[in-house]
Amino acid sequence: MPNYAVIVCHKCGGYLLAKTDQKTRTCPYCGSKILLEKAGKVASAKTANEASALLRKIKEKAKSRQGLVVKGNFKESH
């Protein structure tokens, strides 16, 4: 039974899950190929459910630290 890791994409900075017995993973956000032995591991878990919960918490913390980034041209309404 494989363990799971939360890793960071080296290209876009996105957080994603990977099984620890994998050698590579494709980032679902930018499509870059990630070598897991060189990837930045943020957390690890024994089950997929535990890993998924960790990933959600990590993403929430990262979002609150950076604030909400909105792209595009918007006008204030009064």
N, CA, C, O and CB atoms as a CASP TS submission, in Angstrom:
PFRMAT TS
TARGET T0000
AUTHOR 0000-0000-0000
METHOD Language model
MODEL 1
PARENT N/A
ATOM      1  N   MET     1       0.847  -1.179   0.000  1.00  0.00           N
ATOM      2  CA  MET     1       0.000   0.000   0.000  1.00  0.00           C
ATOM      3  C   MET     1       0.895   1.246   0.000  1.00  0.00           C
ATOM      4  O   MET     1       1.699   1.437   0.913  1.00  0.00           O
ATOM      5  CB  MET     1      -0.965  -0.004   1.230  1.00  0.00           C
ATOM      6  N   PRO     2       0.752   2.088  -1.022  1.00  0.00           N
ATOM      7  CA  PRO     2       1.631   3.266  -1.112  1.00  0.00           C
ATOM      8  C   PRO     2       1.229   4.365  -0.140  1.00  0.00           C
ATOM      9  O   PRO     2       0.063   4.499   0.231  1.00  0.00           O
ATOM     10  CB  PRO     2       1.622   3.818  -2.528  1.00  0.00           C
ATOM     11  N   ASN     3       2.217   5.140   0.258  1.00  0.00           N
ATOM     12  CA  ASN     3       1.967   6.355   1.019  1.00  0.00           C
ATOM     13  C   ASN     3       1.759   7.485   0.029  1.00  0.00           C
ATOM     14  O   ASN     3       1.971   7.312  -1.171  1.00  0.00           O
ATOM     15  CB  ASN     3       3.141   6.671   2.003  1.00  0.00           C
ATOM     16  N   TYR     4       1.346   8.634   0.522  1.00  0.00           N
ATOM     17  CA  TYR     4       1.067   9.782  -0.322  1.00  0.00           C
ATOM     18  C   TYR     4       1.864  10.983   0.159  1.00  0.00           C
ATOM     19  O   TYR     4       2.177  11.095   1.344  1.00  0.00           O
ATOM     20  CB  TYR     4      -0.435  10.098  -0.332  1.00  0.00           C
ATOM     21  N   ALA     5       2.192  11.878  -0.758  1.00  0.00           N
ATOM     22  CA  ALA     5       2.909  13.091  -0.423  1.00  0.00           C
ATOM     23  C   ALA     5       2.222  14.282  -1.079  1.00  0.00           C
ATOM     24  O   ALA     5       1.696  14.184  -2.187  1.00  0.00           O
ATOM     25  CB  ALA     5       4.383  12.997  -0.863  1.00  0.00           C
ATOM     26  N   VAL     6       2.236  15.402  -0.375  1.00  0.00           N
ATOM     27  CA  VAL     6       1.808  16.667  -0.955  1.00  0.00           C
ATOM     28  C   VAL     6       3.086  17.325  -1.444  1.00  0.00           C
ATOM     29  O   VAL     6       4.010  17.555  -0.664  1.00  0.00           O
ATOM     30  CB  VAL     6       1.012  17.583   0.085  1.00  0.00           C
ATOM     31  N   ILE     7       3.137  17.629  -2.738  1.00  0.00           N
ATOM     32  CA  ILE     7       4.335  18.218  -3.332  1.00  0.00           C
ATOM     33  C   ILE     7       3.996  19.556  -3.980  1.00  0.00           C
ATOM     34  O   ILE     7       2.831  19.900  -4.181  1.00  0.00           O
ATOM     35  CB  ILE     7       4.959  17.260  -4.369  1.00  0.00           C
ATOM     36  N   VAL     8       5.058  20.299  -4.299  1.00  0.00           N
ATOM     37  CA  VAL     8       4.901  21.604  -4.934  1.00  0.00           C
ATOM     38  C   VAL     8       5.466  21.528  -6.348  1.00  0.00           C
ATOM     39  O   VAL     8       6.577  21.040  -6.550  1.00  0.00           O
ATOM     40  CB  VAL     8       5.610  22.726  -4.108  1.00  0.00           C
ATOM     41  N   CYS     9       4.708  22.007  -7.317  1.00  0.00           N
ATOM     42  CA  CYS     9       5.183  22.052  -8.698  1.00  0.00           C
ATOM     43  C   CYS     9       6.302  23.090  -8.791  1.00  0.00           C
ATOM     44  O   CYS     9       6.155  24.218  -8.319  1.00  0.00           O
ATOM     45  CB  CYS     9       4.016  22.391  -9.689  1.00  0.00           C
ATOM     46  N   HIS    10       7.406  22.702  -9.396  1.00  0.00           N
ATOM     47  CA  HIS    10       8.556  23.597  -9.534  1.00  0.00           C
ATOM     48  C   HIS    10       8.305  24.722 -10.535  1.00  0.00           C
ATOM     49  O   HIS    10       8.991  25.743 -10.514  1.00  0.00           O
ATOM     50  CB  HIS    10       9.777  22.807  -9.956  1.00  0.00           C
ATOM     51  N   LYS    11       7.327  24.531 -11.403  1.00  0.00           N
ATOM     52  CA  LYS    11       7.077  25.533 -12.439  1.00  0.00           C
ATOM     53  C   LYS    11       6.023  26.563 -12.024  1.00  0.00           C
ATOM     54  O   LYS    11       6.255  27.766 -12.139  1.00  0.00           O
ATOM     55  CB  LYS    11       6.641  24.849 -13.717  1.00  0.00           C
ATOM     56  N   CYS    12       4.865  26.096 -11.543  1.00  0.00           N
ATOM     57  CA  CYS    12       3.770  27.026 -11.239  1.00  0.00           C
ATOM     58  C   CYS    12       3.537  27.239  -9.749  1.00  0.00           C
ATOM     59  O   CYS    12       2.814  28.157  -9.363  1.00  0.00           O
ATOM     60  CB  CYS    12       2.503  26.530 -11.863  1.00  0.00           C
ATOM     61  N   GLY    13       4.139  26.404  -8.909  1.00  0.00           N
ATOM     62  CA  GLY    13       3.961  26.545  -7.466  1.00  0.00           C
ATOM     63  C   GLY    13       2.693  25.915  -6.924  1.00  0.00           C
ATOM     64  O   GLY    13       2.370  26.083  -5.748  1.00  0.00           O
ATOM     65  N   GLY    14       1.972  25.192  -7.767  1.00  0.00           N
ATOM     66  CA  GLY    14       0.741  24.535  -7.332  1.00  0.00           C
ATOM     67  C   GLY    14       1.017  23.346  -6.430  1.00  0.00           C
ATOM     68  O   GLY    14       2.037  22.674  -6.584  1.00  0.00           O
ATOM     69  N   TYR    15       0.123  23.080  -5.496  1.00  0.00           N
ATOM     70  CA  TYR    15       0.230  21.931  -4.604  1.00  0.00           C
ATOM     71  C   TYR    15      -0.560  20.772  -5.194  1.00  0.00           C
ATOM     72  O   TYR    15      -1.666  20.959  -5.701  1.00  0.00           O
ATOM     73  CB  TYR    15      -0.278  22.279  -3.177  1.00  0.00           C
ATOM     74  N   LEU    16       0.015  19.568  -5.124  1.00  0.00           N
ATOM     75  CA  LEU    16      -0.670  18.399  -5.648  1.00  0.00           C
ATOM     76  C   LEU    16      -0.288  17.157  -4.876  1.00  0.00           C
ATOM     77  O   LEU    16       0.696  17.152  -4.135  1.00  0.00           O
ATOM     78  CB  LEU    16      -0.361  18.215  -7.119  1.00  0.00           C
ATOM     79  N   LEU    17      -1.068  16.105  -5.050  1.00  0.00           N
ATOM     80  CA  LEU    17      -0.818  14.823  -4.395  1.00  0.00           C
ATOM     81  C   LEU    17      -0.074  13.885  -5.324  1.00  0.00           C
ATOM     82  O   LEU    17      -0.237  13.928  -6.543  1.00  0.00           O
ATOM     83  CB  LEU    17      -2.129  14.182  -3.941  1.00  0.00           C
ATOM     84  N   ALA    18       0.752  13.030  -4.718  1.00  0.00           N
ATOM     85  CA  ALA    18       1.442  11.999  -5.483  1.00  0.00           C
ATOM     86  C   ALA    18       1.633  10.779  -4.601  1.00  0.00           C
ATOM     87  O   ALA    18       1.841  10.901  -3.394  1.00  0.00           O
ATOM     88  CB  ALA    18       2.804  12.513  -6.017  1.00  0.00           C
ATOM     89  N   LYS    19       1.563   9.620  -5.197  1.00  0.00           N
ATOM     90  CA  LYS    19       1.892   8.392  -4.472  1.00  0.00           C
ATOM     91  C   LYS    19       3.411   8.338  -4.358  1.00  0.00           C
ATOM     92  O   LYS    19       4.125   8.668  -5.304  1.00  0.00           O
ATOM     93  CB  LYS    19       1.316   7.104  -5.200  1.00  0.00           C
ATOM     94  N   THR    20       3.892   7.925  -3.207  1.00  0.00           N
ATOM     95  CA  THR    20       5.334   7.936  -2.980  1.00  0.00           C
ATOM     96  C   THR    20       6.081   6.878  -3.788  1.00  0.00           C
ATOM     97  O   THR    20       7.303   6.949  -3.919  1.00  0.00           O
ATOM     98  CB  THR    20       5.614   7.737  -1.520  1.00  0.00           C
ATOM     99  N   ASP    21       5.366   5.910  -4.324  1.00  0.00           N
ATOM    100  CA  ASP    21       6.040   4.901  -5.149  1.00  0.00           C
ATOM    101  C   ASP    21       6.119   5.308  -6.624  1.00  0.00           C
ATOM    102  O   ASP    21       6.657   4.556  -7.436  1.00  0.00           O
ATOM    103  CB  ASP    21       5.319   3.567  -5.025  1.00  0.00           C
ATOM    104  N   GLN    22       5.596   6.473  -6.980  1.00  0.00           N
ATOM    105  CA  GLN    22       5.691   6.984  -8.342  1.00  0.00           C
ATOM    106  C   GLN    22       7.049   7.636  -8.551  1.00  0.00           C
ATOM    107  O   GLN    22       7.668   8.109  -7.598  1.00  0.00           O
ATOM    108  CB  GLN    22       4.555   7.988  -8.635  1.00  0.00           C
ATOM    109  N   LYS    23       7.509   7.661  -9.786  1.00  0.00           N
ATOM    110  CA  LYS    23       8.759   8.343 -10.115  1.00  0.00           C
ATOM    111  C   LYS    23       8.501   9.755 -10.632  1.00  0.00           C
ATOM    112  O   LYS    23       9.280  10.669 -10.362  1.00  0.00           O
ATOM    113  CB  LYS    23       9.542   7.541 -11.153  1.00  0.00           C
ATOM    114  N   THR    24       7.405   9.932 -11.377  1.00  0.00           N
ATOM    115  CA  THR    24       7.057  11.243 -11.918  1.00  0.00           C
ATOM    116  C   THR    24       5.576  11.504 -11.719  1.00  0.00           C
ATOM    117  O   THR    24       4.788  10.594 -11.459  1.00  0.00           O
ATOM    118  CB  THR    24       7.426  11.339 -13.412  1.00  0.00           C
ATOM    119  N   ARG    25       5.224  12.771 -11.848  1.00  0.00           N
ATOM    120  CA  ARG    25       3.823  13.193 -11.762  1.00  0.00           C
ATOM    121  C   ARG    25       3.671  14.393 -12.675  1.00  0.00           C
ATOM    122  O   ARG    25       4.568  15.234 -12.745  1.00  0.00           O
ATOM    123  CB  ARG    25       3.394  13.537 -10.278  1.00  0.00           C
ATOM    124  N   THR    26       2.563  14.487 -13.369  1.00  0.00           N
ATOM    125  CA  THR    26       2.271  15.648 -14.209  1.00  0.00           C
ATOM    126  C   THR    26       1.414  16.617 -13.421  1.00  0.00           C
ATOM    127  O   THR    26       0.403  16.229 -12.836  1.00  0.00           O
ATOM    128  CB  THR    26       1.563  15.231 -15.528  1.00  0.00           C
ATOM    129  N   CYS    27       1.817  17.873 -13.407  1.00  0.00           N
ATOM    130  CA  CYS    27       1.072  18.900 -12.679  1.00  0.00           C
ATOM    131  C   CYS    27      -0.278  19.109 -13.359  1.00  0.00           C
ATOM    132  O   CYS    27      -0.325  19.357 -14.564  1.00  0.00           O
ATOM    133  CB  CYS    27       1.873  20.237 -12.614  1.00  0.00           C
ATOM    134  N   PRO    28      -1.378  19.013 -12.606  1.00  0.00           N
ATOM    135  CA  PRO    28      -2.695  19.215 -13.207  1.00  0.00           C
ATOM    136  C   PRO    28      -2.987  20.676 -13.539  1.00  0.00           C
ATOM    137  O   PRO    28      -3.953  20.967 -14.246  1.00  0.00           O
ATOM    138  CB  PRO    28      -3.758  18.693 -12.282  1.00  0.00           C
ATOM    139  N   TYR    29      -2.167  21.596 -13.040  1.00  0.00           N
ATOM    140  CA  TYR    29      -2.390  23.017 -13.257  1.00  0.00           C
ATOM    141  C   TYR    29      -1.661  23.542 -14.492  1.00  0.00           C
ATOM    142  O   TYR    29      -2.239  24.278 -15.292  1.00  0.00           O
ATOM    143  CB  TYR    29      -1.954  23.794 -12.040  1.00  0.00           C
ATOM    144  N   CYS    30      -0.375  23.157 -14.649  1.00  0.00           N
ATOM    145  CA  CYS    30       0.399  23.708 -15.767  1.00  0.00           C
ATOM    146  C   CYS    30       0.900  22.640 -16.744  1.00  0.00           C
ATOM    147  O   CYS    30       1.416  22.977 -17.809  1.00  0.00           O
ATOM    148  CB  CYS    30       1.577  24.484 -15.230  1.00  0.00           C
ATOM    149  N   GLY    31       0.755  21.360 -16.396  1.00  0.00           N
ATOM    150  CA  GLY    31       1.146  20.289 -17.295  1.00  0.00           C
ATOM    151  C   GLY    31       2.617  19.910 -17.268  1.00  0.00           C
ATOM    152  O   GLY    31       3.039  19.054 -18.046  1.00  0.00           O
ATOM    153  N   SER    32       3.413  20.522 -16.394  1.00  0.00           N
ATOM    154  CA  SER    32       4.836  20.179 -16.369  1.00  0.00           C
ATOM    155  C   SER    32       5.060  18.832 -15.684  1.00  0.00           C
ATOM    156  O   SER    32       4.293  18.424 -14.811  1.00  0.00           O
ATOM    157  CB  SER    32       5.642  21.278 -15.653  1.00  0.00           C
ATOM    158  N   LYS    33       6.111  18.163 -16.096  1.00  0.00           N
ATOM    159  CA  LYS    33       6.463  16.866 -15.541  1.00  0.00           C
ATOM    160  C   LYS    33       7.343  17.084 -14.308  1.00  0.00           C
ATOM    161  O   LYS    33       8.327  17.822 -14.363  1.00  0.00           O
ATOM    162  CB  LYS    33       7.191  15.980 -16.603  1.00  0.00           C
ATOM    163  N   ILE    34       6.986  16.445 -13.208  1.00  0.00           N
ATOM    164  CA  ILE    34       7.693  16.628 -11.939  1.00  0.00           C
ATOM    165  C   ILE    34       8.380  15.315 -11.563  1.00  0.00           C
ATOM    166  O   ILE    34       7.737  14.267 -11.504  1.00  0.00           O
ATOM    167  CB  ILE    34       6.712  17.089 -10.808  1.00  0.00           C
ATOM    168  N   LEU    35       9.680  15.378 -11.311  1.00  0.00           N
ATOM    169  CA  LEU    35      10.411  14.226 -10.793  1.00  0.00           C
ATOM    170  C   LEU    35      10.223  14.210  -9.285  1.00  0.00           C
ATOM    171  O   LEU    35      10.646  15.139  -8.597  1.00  0.00           O
ATOM    172  CB  LEU    35      11.936  14.280 -11.181  1.00  0.00           C
ATOM    173  N   LEU    36       9.590  13.162  -8.765  1.00  0.00           N
ATOM    174  CA  LEU    36       9.222  13.157  -7.360  1.00  0.00           C
ATOM    175  C   LEU    36      10.425  13.121  -6.423  1.00  0.00           C
ATOM    176  O   LEU    36      10.341  13.633  -5.307  1.00  0.00           O
ATOM    177  CB  LEU    36       8.335  11.986  -7.080  1.00  0.00           C
ATOM    178  N   GLU    37      11.537  12.533  -6.843  1.00  0.00           N
ATOM    179  CA  GLU    37      12.698  12.508  -5.957  1.00  0.00           C
ATOM    180  C   GLU    37      13.307  13.898  -5.768  1.00  0.00           C
ATOM    181  O   GLU    37      14.031  14.131  -4.800  1.00  0.00           O
ATOM    182  CB  GLU    37      13.749  11.556  -6.504  1.00  0.00           C
ATOM    183  N   LYS    38      13.017  14.820  -6.686  1.00  0.00           N
ATOM    184  CA  LYS    38      13.530  16.192  -6.594  1.00  0.00           C
ATOM    185  C   LYS    38      12.459  17.196  -6.181  1.00  0.00           C
ATOM    186  O   LYS    38      12.758  18.371  -5.968  1.00  0.00           O
ATOM    187  CB  LYS    38      14.123  16.609  -7.922  1.00  0.00           C
ATOM    188  N   ALA    39      11.231  16.746  -6.068  1.00  0.00           N
ATOM    189  CA  ALA    39      10.118  17.654  -5.764  1.00  0.00           C
ATOM    190  C   ALA    39      10.164  18.119  -4.321  1.00  0.00           C
ATOM    191  O   ALA    39      10.648  17.414  -3.436  1.00  0.00           O
ATOM    192  CB  ALA    39       8.780  16.974  -6.045  1.00  0.00           C
ATOM    193  N   GLY    40       9.655  19.313  -4.104  1.00  0.00           N
ATOM    194  CA  GLY    40       9.530  19.837  -2.747  1.00  0.00           C
ATOM    195  C   GLY    40       8.356  19.174  -2.053  1.00  0.00           C
ATOM    196  O   GLY    40       7.204  19.421  -2.408  1.00  0.00           O
ATOM    197  N   LYS    41       8.637  18.337  -1.070  1.00  0.00           N
ATOM    198  CA  LYS    41       7.578  17.646  -0.342  1.00  0.00           C
ATOM    199  C   LYS    41       7.158  18.503   0.845  1.00  0.00           C
ATOM    200  O   LYS    41       7.988  18.907   1.659  1.00  0.00           O
ATOM    201  CB  LYS    41       8.045  16.237   0.128  1.00  0.00           C
ATOM    202  N   VAL    42       5.861  18.775   0.933  1.00  0.00           N
ATOM    203  CA  VAL    42       5.325  19.636   1.969  1.00  0.00           C
ATOM    204  C   VAL    42       4.782  18.814   3.135  1.00  0.00           C
ATOM    205  O   VAL    42       4.906  19.215   4.292  1.00  0.00           O
ATOM    206  CB  VAL    42       4.232  20.531   1.398  1.00  0.00           C
ATOM    207  N   ALA    43       4.181  17.662   2.830  1.00  0.00           N
ATOM    208  CA  ALA    43       3.581  16.812   3.859  1.00  0.00           C
ATOM    209  C   ALA    43       3.460  15.392   3.314  1.00  0.00           C
ATOM    210  O   ALA    43       3.575  15.164   2.110  1.00  0.00           O
ATOM    211  CB  ALA    43       2.184  17.360   4.301  1.00  0.00           C
ATOM    212  N   SER    44       3.228  14.447   4.214  1.00  0.00           N
ATOM    213  CA  SER    44       3.009  13.065   3.792  1.00  0.00           C
ATOM    214  C   SER    44       1.892  12.453   4.616  1.00  0.00           C
ATOM    215  O   SER    44       1.595  12.905   5.722  1.00  0.00           O
ATOM    216  CB  SER    44       4.304  12.230   3.928  1.00  0.00           C
ATOM    217  N   ALA    45       1.274  11.412   4.059  1.00  0.00           N
ATOM    218  CA  ALA    45       0.151  10.746   4.706  1.00  0.00           C
ATOM    219  C   ALA    45       0.148   9.276   4.319  1.00  0.00           C
ATOM    220  O   ALA    45       0.750   8.885   3.319  1.00  0.00           O
ATOM    221  CB  ALA    45      -1.191  11.417   4.323  1.00  0.00           C
ATOM    222  N   LYS    46      -0.533   8.471   5.114  1.00  0.00           N
ATOM    223  CA  LYS    46      -0.604   7.037   4.840  1.00  0.00           C
ATOM    224  C   LYS    46      -1.775   6.662   3.944  1.00  0.00           C
ATOM    225  O   LYS    46      -1.717   5.656   3.237  1.00  0.00           O
ATOM    226  CB  LYS    46      -0.702   6.276   6.131  1.00  0.00           C
ATOM    227  N   THR    47      -2.844   7.467   3.967  1.00  0.00           N
ATOM    228  CA  THR    47      -4.019   7.147   3.153  1.00  0.00           C
ATOM    229  C   THR    47      -4.345   8.300   2.214  1.00  0.00           C
ATOM    230  O   THR    47      -3.927   9.438   2.426  1.00  0.00           O
ATOM    231  CB  THR    47      -5.233   6.831   4.050  1.00  0.00           C
ATOM    232  N   ALA    48      -5.094   7.978   1.179  1.00  0.00           N
ATOM    233  CA  ALA    48      -5.505   8.995   0.215  1.00  0.00           C
ATOM    234  C   ALA    48      -6.425  10.025   0.866  1.00  0.00           C
ATOM    235  O   ALA    48      -6.327  11.216   0.568  1.00  0.00           O
ATOM    236  CB  ALA    48      -6.205   8.344  -0.983  1.00  0.00           C
ATOM    237  N   ASN    49      -7.313   9.583   1.746  1.00  0.00           N
ATOM    238  CA  ASN    49      -8.220  10.516   2.421  1.00  0.00           C
ATOM    239  C   ASN    49      -7.457  11.484   3.312  1.00  0.00           C
ATOM    240  O   ASN    49      -7.745  12.681   3.320  1.00  0.00           O
ATOM    241  CB  ASN    49      -9.251   9.752   3.250  1.00  0.00           C
ATOM    242  N   GLU    50      -6.489  10.976   4.059  1.00  0.00           N
ATOM    243  CA  GLU    50      -5.671  11.819   4.922  1.00  0.00           C
ATOM    244  C   GLU    50      -4.870  12.817   4.082  1.00  0.00           C
ATOM    245  O   GLU    50      -4.763  13.990   4.440  1.00  0.00           O
ATOM    246  CB  GLU    50      -4.724  10.954   5.785  1.00  0.00           C
ATOM    247  N   ALA    51      -4.310  12.349   2.971  1.00  0.00           N
ATOM    248  CA  ALA    51      -3.531  13.218   2.089  1.00  0.00           C
ATOM    249  C   ALA    51      -4.402  14.307   1.477  1.00  0.00           C
ATOM    250  O   ALA    51      -3.972  15.455   1.361  1.00  0.00           O
ATOM    251  CB  ALA    51      -2.868  12.398   0.984  1.00  0.00           C
ATOM    252  N   SER    52      -5.598  13.960   1.094  1.00  0.00           N
ATOM    253  CA  SER    52      -6.523  14.923   0.517  1.00  0.00           C
ATOM    254  C   SER    52      -6.888  16.013   1.532  1.00  0.00           C
ATOM    255  O   SER    52      -6.961  17.191   1.182  1.00  0.00           O
ATOM    256  CB  SER    52      -7.786  14.210   0.024  1.00  0.00           C
ATOM    257  N   ALA    53      -7.115  15.619   2.771  1.00  0.00           N
ATOM    258  CA  ALA    53      -7.429  16.585   3.825  1.00  0.00           C
ATOM    259  C   ALA    53      -6.234  17.507   4.070  1.00  0.00           C
ATOM    260  O   ALA    53      -6.411  18.714   4.240  1.00  0.00           O
ATOM    261  CB  ALA    53      -7.824  15.856   5.133  1.00  0.00           C
ATOM    262  N   LEU    54      -5.025  16.954   4.090  1.00  0.00           N
ATOM    263  CA  LEU    54      -3.818  17.767   4.254  1.00  0.00           C
ATOM    264  C   LEU    54      -3.676  18.765   3.112  1.00  0.00           C
ATOM    265  O   LEU    54      -3.352  19.931   3.336  1.00  0.00           O
ATOM    266  CB  LEU    54      -2.574  16.871   4.329  1.00  0.00           C
ATOM    267  N   LEU    55      -3.919  18.307   1.894  1.00  0.00           N
ATOM    268  CA  LEU    55      -3.803  19.172   0.726  1.00  0.00           C
ATOM    269  C   LEU    55      -4.764  20.355   0.820  1.00  0.00           C
ATOM    270  O   LEU    55      -4.392  21.490   0.526  1.00  0.00           O
ATOM    271  CB  LEU    55      -4.069  18.376  -0.555  1.00  0.00           C
ATOM    272  N   ARG    56      -6.006  20.082   1.234  1.00  0.00           N
ATOM    273  CA  ARG    56      -6.985  21.162   1.394  1.00  0.00           C
ATOM    274  C   ARG    56      -6.516  22.190   2.422  1.00  0.00           C
ATOM    275  O   ARG    56      -6.622  23.394   2.190  1.00  0.00           O
ATOM    276  CB  ARG    56      -8.347  20.590   1.810  1.00  0.00           C
ATOM    277  N   LYS    57      -6.000  21.719   3.557  1.00  0.00           N
ATOM    278  CA  LYS    57      -5.522  22.629   4.600  1.00  0.00           C
ATOM    279  C   LYS    57      -4.340  23.462   4.114  1.00  0.00           C
ATOM    280  O   LYS    57      -4.267  24.660   4.388  1.00  0.00           O
ATOM    281  CB  LYS    57      -5.125  21.842   5.850  1.00  0.00           C
ATOM    282  N   ILE    58      -3.427  22.837   3.401  1.00  0.00           N
ATOM    283  CA  ILE    58      -2.249  23.548   2.887  1.00  0.00           C
ATOM    284  C   ILE    58      -2.669  24.619   1.893  1.00  0.00           C
ATOM    285  O   ILE    58      -2.158  25.738   1.930  1.00  0.00           O
ATOM    286  CB  ILE    58      -1.261  22.564   2.222  1.00  0.00           C
ATOM    287  N   LYS    59      -3.600  24.282   1.003  1.00  0.00           N
ATOM    288  CA  LYS    59      -4.075  25.253   0.019  1.00  0.00           C
ATOM    289  C   LYS    59      -4.786  26.421   0.697  1.00  0.00           C
ATOM    290  O   LYS    59      -4.619  27.569   0.285  1.00  0.00           O
ATOM    291  CB  LYS    59      -5.013  24.578  -0.984  1.00  0.00           C
ATOM    292  N   GLU    60      -5.578  26.138   1.735  1.00  0.00           N
ATOM    293  CA  GLU    60      -6.273  27.200   2.463  1.00  0.00           C
ATOM    294  C   GLU    60      -5.277  28.136   3.138  1.00  0.00           C
ATOM    295  O   GLU    60      -5.444  29.354   3.089  1.00  0.00           O
ATOM    296  CB  GLU    60      -7.227  26.602   3.507  1.00  0.00           C
ATOM    297  N   LYS    61      -4.245  27.580   3.766  1.00  0.00           N
ATOM    298  CA  LYS    61      -3.229  28.405   4.423  1.00  0.00           C
ATOM    299  C   LYS    61      -2.480  29.260   3.409  1.00  0.00           C
ATOM    300  O   LYS    61      -2.230  30.441   3.650  1.00  0.00           O
ATOM    301  CB  LYS    61      -2.243  27.523   5.199  1.00  0.00           C
ATOM    302  N   ALA    62      -2.123  28.664   2.273  1.00  0.00           N
ATOM    303  CA  ALA    62      -1.405  29.407   1.234  1.00  0.00           C
ATOM    304  C   ALA    62      -2.281  30.535   0.691  1.00  0.00           C
ATOM    305  O   ALA    62      -1.789  31.634   0.435  1.00  0.00           O
ATOM    306  CB  ALA    62      -0.971  28.461   0.086  1.00  0.00           C
ATOM    307  N   LYS    63      -3.540  30.276   0.519  1.00  0.00           N
ATOM    308  CA  LYS    63      -4.473  31.283   0.008  1.00  0.00           C
ATOM    309  C   LYS    63      -4.622  32.432   1.000  1.00  0.00           C
ATOM    310  O   LYS    63      -4.656  33.596   0.599  1.00  0.00           O
ATOM    311  CB  LYS    63      -5.848  30.650  -0.280  1.00  0.00           C
ATOM    312  N   SER    64      -4.709  32.118   2.282  1.00  0.00           N
ATOM    313  CA  SER    64      -4.871  33.174   3.289  1.00  0.00           C
ATOM    314  C   SER    64      -3.594  33.998   3.450  1.00  0.00           C
ATOM    315  O   SER    64      -3.675  35.186   3.761  1.00  0.00           O
ATOM    316  CB  SER    64      -5.269  32.565   4.638  1.00  0.00           C
ATOM    317  N   ARG    65      -2.424  33.404   3.247  1.00  0.00           N
ATOM    318  CA  ARG    65      -1.163  34.144   3.338  1.00  0.00           C
ATOM    319  C   ARG    65      -1.002  35.097   2.167  1.00  0.00           C
ATOM    320  O   ARG    65      -0.542  36.226   2.340  1.00  0.00           O
ATOM    321  CB  ARG    65       0.021  33.180   3.391  1.00  0.00           C
ATOM    322  N   GLN    66      -1.377  34.649   0.980  1.00  0.00           N
ATOM    323  CA  GLN    66      -1.171  35.444  -0.225  1.00  0.00           C
ATOM    324  C   GLN    66      -2.337  36.377  -0.502  1.00  0.00           C
ATOM    325  O   GLN    66      -2.198  37.323  -1.276  1.00  0.00           O
ATOM    326  CB  GLN    66      -0.951  34.540  -1.413  1.00  0.00           C
ATOM    327  N   GLY    67      -3.452  36.134   0.100  1.00  0.00           N
ATOM    328  CA  GLY    67      -4.646  36.905  -0.222  1.00  0.00           C
ATOM    329  C   GLY    67      -5.219  36.402  -1.530  1.00  0.00           C
ATOM    330  O   GLY    67      -4.559  35.654  -2.252  1.00  0.00           O
ATOM    331  N   LEU    68      -6.396  36.791  -1.831  1.00  0.00           N
ATOM    332  CA  LEU    68      -7.047  36.367  -3.064  1.00  0.00           C
ATOM    333  C   LEU    68      -6.499  37.180  -4.220  1.00  0.00           C
ATOM    334  O   LEU    68      -6.568  38.410  -4.210  1.00  0.00           O
ATOM    335  CB  LEU    68      -8.583  36.519  -2.966  1.00  0.00           C
ATOM    336  N   VAL    69      -5.953  36.496  -5.217  1.00  0.00           N
ATOM    337  CA  VAL    69      -5.425  37.168  -6.396  1.00  0.00           C
ATOM    338  C   VAL    69      -6.461  37.048  -7.500  1.00  0.00           C
ATOM    339  O   VAL    69      -6.848  35.946  -7.886  1.00  0.00           O
ATOM    340  CB  VAL    69      -4.051  36.563  -6.838  1.00  0.00           C
ATOM    341  N   VAL    70      -6.906  38.194  -8.004  1.00  0.00           N
ATOM    342  CA  VAL    70      -7.901  38.217  -9.066  1.00  0.00           C
ATOM    343  C   VAL    70      -7.277  38.857 -10.284  1.00  0.00           C
ATOM    344  O   VAL    70      -6.768  39.975 -10.215  1.00  0.00           O
ATOM    345  CB  VAL    70      -9.182  38.978  -8.631  1.00  0.00           C
ATOM    346  N   LYS    71      -7.314  38.152 -11.398  1.00  0.00           N
ATOM    347  CA  LYS    71      -6.759  38.681 -12.644  1.00  0.00           C
ATOM    348  C   LYS    71      -7.875  39.239 -13.494  1.00  0.00           C
ATOM    349  O   LYS    71      -8.992  38.722 -13.492  1.00  0.00           O
ATOM    350  CB  LYS    71      -5.983  37.593 -13.418  1.00  0.00           C
ATOM    351  N   GLY    72      -7.567  40.304 -14.224  1.00  0.00           N
ATOM    352  CA  GLY    72      -8.545  40.901 -15.113  1.00  0.00           C
ATOM    353  C   GLY    72      -8.757  42.361 -14.784  1.00  0.00           C
ATOM    354  O   GLY    72      -8.295  42.855 -13.756  1.00  0.00           O
ATOM    355  N   ASN    73      -9.450  43.035 -15.655  1.00  0.00           N
ATOM    356  CA  ASN    73      -9.740  44.450 -15.453  1.00  0.00           C
ATOM    357  C   ASN    73     -11.163  44.592 -14.928  1.00  0.00           C
ATOM    358  O   ASN    73     -12.123  44.219 -15.603  1.00  0.00           O
ATOM    359  CB  ASN    73      -9.552  45.256 -16.771  1.00  0.00           C
ATOM    360  N   PHE    74     -11.290  45.128 -13.730  1.00  0.00           N
ATOM    361  CA  PHE    74     -12.595  45.284 -13.121  1.00  0.00           C
ATOM    362  C   PHE    74     -12.759  46.726 -12.681  1.00  0.00           C
ATOM    363  O   PHE    74     -11.802  47.366 -12.247  1.00  0.00           O
ATOM    364  CB  PHE    74     -12.776  44.316 -11.932  1.00  0.00           C
ATOM    365  N   LYS    75     -13.964  47.225 -12.796  1.00  0.00           N
ATOM    366  CA  LYS    75     -14.279  48.578 -12.326  1.00  0.00           C
ATOM    367  C   LYS    75     -15.113  48.457 -11.051  1.00  0.00           C
ATOM    368  O   LYS    75     -15.947  47.562 -10.917  1.00  0.00           O
ATOM    369  CB  LYS    75     -15.045  49.405 -13.428  1.00  0.00           C
ATOM    370  N   GLU    76     -14.869  49.371 -10.128  1.00  0.00           N
ATOM    371  CA  GLU    76     -15.666  49.401  -8.919  1.00  0.00           C
ATOM    372  C   GLU    76     -17.065  49.885  -9.243  1.00  0.00           C
ATOM    373  O   GLU    76     -17.244  50.797 -10.050  1.00  0.00           O
ATOM    374  CB  GLU    76     -15.016  50.293  -7.857  1.00  0.00           C
ATOM    375  N   SER    77     -18.052  49.276  -8.617  1.00  0.00           N
ATOM    376  CA  SER    77     -19.413  49.755  -8.780  1.00  0.00           C
ATOM    377  C   SER    77     -19.790  50.547  -7.543  1.00  0.00           C
ATOM    378  O   SER    77     -19.444  50.173  -6.423  1.00  0.00           O
ATOM    379  CB  SER    77     -20.402  48.582  -9.018  1.00  0.00           C
ATOM    380  N   HIS    78     -20.492  51.627  -7.752  1.00  0.00           N
ATOM    381  CA  HIS    78     -20.879  52.506  -6.628  1.00  0.00           C
ATOM    382  C   HIS    78     -22.356  52.471  -6.431  1.00  0.00           C
ATOM    383  O   HIS    78     -22.876  53.140  -5.538  1.00  0.00           O
ATOM    384  CB  HIS    78     -20.423  53.948  -6.860  1.00  0.00           C
TER
END
